[in-house]
Amino acid sequence: RTITDRRHTKYHNAVLSELAVDGMWPCQVAEVPYLLLLARSILSHLVSADGRPELTVFTSKLFAATCWSARAMVAHERLLLTNEPSSKLWDQVVVAFERCIAEYRKKDAENSQLLAALYLEYGLASYHFEHGKKGKKLFGQALEA
């Protein structure tokens, strides 16, 4: 048996309650929401590092952690049952993508394909969060990259 084979209602609901944002619950039929919860937990600790020097040295080299954190936040938003996107998650997504783009520019300014992909992902996230004008602008920046 794998983790996805068993779905205990009590455990499943506890995980869904942890993924609730501003009173908005995730979709009840989500197959494995605990994997999203696990990913969000791990990535948030890797990305923030809380100013602890022993972690900052290690996490400063994990460029992809910031990008994956932003992706997990977008997946989290898409799982929520709501008519309007979460402004709390949107603020976190903006910070993560801006940090990701800034880190990219420091480390690998010559690889324009990666920069274009980052702008495309950020633009798509903007559309998921109903910020269409920002998304259109980001798609334009992807074309220029």
C-alpha positions, 0 to 999 in steps of 0.5 A: 500500500502506498500513501495514496491508497488509503484515505482516512476521512479524519486525516484527510480533513485535518490536512485540508484544514491546514491548507485552508487560506482565509477561511477558504477550504481546498476541494474535498475530492483532492486525491493527495492534499498532504503532498501539497501540504508537505511541499509547501512546508518544506519549501517555505522553510528552505526559501525563508531560512528565517535569517538563521546563518547556518541555513542561509548559507545552504539555502542561498544556493538553492535557486530552484527552491524559490521557483518550486515554492511559487509553483506550489503556491499557485497549485495551492490557489487552484485547489481552493474552492472560492470565487475570488483568488486569495490575496494572501497567496497572491502576495506570497506568489509575487514575492516568490516570483520576484525573488526567483527572477532577481536570483536568476539575474544574479546567477545566470544572466546569459540564459534568456530561455530560463528567464523567458520561462520564468516570466511565462510562469509568472504571467500564467500565475497572474491569470490564475489570480485574476491579474490579467494586465500584469499577466499580459505585461509578463508575457510581453517580457517573456517575448523580449527575453 
